[in-house]
């Protein structure tokens, strides 16, 4: 943080631009009697042909889906 490079600033600007564009999106929280927890995950092991790095992601839902 004491000597950021230009690509870091560009990334920060992209994130802030994205957040500015999503201010009208709402998070809807409703009362539910369901305390079910659902989790999903996926990965592509060594999916990048250039550096053989993997990409993964997950979703977690609490309550009804």
C-alpha positions in Angstrom: 0.0 0.0 0.0 2.9 2.3 0.4 4.0 2.0 -3.3 1.0 0.8 -5.4 1.5 0.1 -9.0 -0.7 1.4 -11.8 -2.5 -1.9 -12.3 -3.6 -1.9 -8.7 -5.1 1.5 -9.1 -6.8 0.4 -12.3 -8.3 -2.6 -10.4 -9.5 -0.4 -7.6 -11.2 2.0 -10.1 -12.9 -0.9 -11.8 -14.3 -2.2 -8.5 -15.5 1.3 -7.5 -17.1 1.8 -10.9 -18.9 -1.6 -10.6 -20.1 -0.8 -7.1 -21.4 2.6 -8.3 -23.4 0.8 -11.0 -25.0 -1.6 -8.5 -26.4 0.9 -6.0 -30.0 0.1 -7.1 -29.6 -3.6 -6.5 -31.3 -4.7 -3.3 -30.5 -7.5 -0.9 -33.9 -9.0 0.0 -34.1 -10.6 3.4 -37.5 -12.1 4.3 -38.7 -13.9 7.4 -38.5 -17.7 6.9 -39.1 -20.7 9.2 -36.6 -22.7 7.1 -33.1 -23.0 8.6 -31.8 -25.0 5.8 -28.2 -24.4 4.6 -27.3 -25.2 1.0 -23.8 -25.0 -0.3 -22.5 -25.5 -3.8 -18.9 -25.4 -5.1 -17.1 -26.0 -8.4 -13.6 -25.8 -9.7 -11.7 -26.3 -12.9 -8.5 -27.9 -11.9 -5.6 -26.4 -13.8 -8.0 -24.8 -16.3 -5.7 -22.1 -17.4 -3.6 -23.3 -20.3 -1.0 -20.6 -19.7 -0.1 -21.1 -16.1 -2.1 -24.2 -15.1 -3.9 -22.3 -12.3 -7.3 -23.4 -11.1 -10.4 -21.3 -10.8 -13.0 -22.1 -8.1 -16.2 -20.6 -6.7 -18.9 -21.3 -4.2 -22.5 -20.3 -3.3 -24.1 -20.6 0.0 -27.9 -20.2 0.6 -29.5 -20.0 4.0 -33.2 -20.7 4.0 -35.4 -21.5 1.0 -33.9 -21.4 -2.4 
